[in-house]
């Protein structure tokens, strides 16, 4: 139920993000979801892609520092309170959300939330017991 996420460290300078997307494009790798956080010196680009191994190899060959992180993808109704219900459940169980990002499904009825928990396995167990839909990696990579 875990999803492989690429974490790429980028120097905070013009063109670095475009270089990553060019490499992925030329390699036939589709970006399914992304998040970019920055500081004054560098950024962390987090990507879920259609072909993790190809993306990792091509980016490393180009000199990027690339890591793998396990995250959890959750489907939630795209309505007021959908996110809050999940966050409240996690809070009550003492599970910390280290970071998250989201995107809305093309049908407009649901959103996909990407979570990084401090206790991933416990987070997955809680979500499953609560009948929250967890999206497996293979499904997410192909969306």
Secondary structure as the mmCIF struct_conf table of DSSP 4:
data_model
#
loop_
_struct_conf.conf_type_id
_struct_conf.id
_struct_conf.beg_label_comp_id
_struct_conf.beg_label_asym_id
_struct_conf.beg_label_seq_id
_struct_conf.end_label_comp_id
_struct_conf.end_label_asym_id
_struct_conf.end_label_seq_id
STRN STRN1 UNK A 2 UNK A 11
BEND BEND1 UNK A 12 UNK A 13
TURN_TY1_P TURN_TY1_P1 UNK A 14 UNK A 15
HELX_RH_AL_P HELX_RH_AL_P1 UNK A 16 UNK A 26
TURN_TY1_P TURN_TY1_P2 UNK A 27 UNK A 28
HELX_LH_PP_P HELX_LH_PP_P1 UNK A 29 UNK A 30
STRN STRN2 UNK A 31 UNK A 38
BEND BEND2 UNK A 40 UNK A 41
STRN STRN3 UNK A 42 UNK A 49
BEND BEND3 UNK A 50 UNK A 50
HELX_RH_AL_P HELX_RH_AL_P2 UNK A 52 UNK A 61
TURN_TY1_P TURN_TY1_P3 UNK A 62 UNK A 63
STRN STRN4 UNK A 65 UNK A 77
BEND BEND4 UNK A 78 UNK A 79
TURN_TY1_P TURN_TY1_P4 UNK A 80 UNK A 81
HELX_RH_AL_P HELX_RH_AL_P3 UNK A 82 UNK A 92
TURN_TY1_P TURN_TY1_P5 UNK A 93 UNK A 94
STRN STRN5 UNK A 97 UNK A 104
TURN_TY1_P TURN_TY1_P6 UNK A 106 UNK A 107
BEND BEND5 UNK A 108 UNK A 109
STRN STRN6 UNK A 110 UNK A 117
BEND BEND6 UNK A 118 UNK A 119
HELX_RH_AL_P HELX_RH_AL_P4 UNK A 120 UNK A 129
TURN_TY1_P TURN_TY1_P7 UNK A 130 UNK A 131
HELX_LH_PP_P HELX_LH_PP_P2 UNK A 132 UNK A 132
STRN STRN7 UNK A 133 UNK A 135
HELX_LH_PP_P HELX_LH_PP_P3 UNK A 136 UNK A 136
HELX_RH_AL_P HELX_RH_AL_P5 UNK A 137 UNK A 142
#
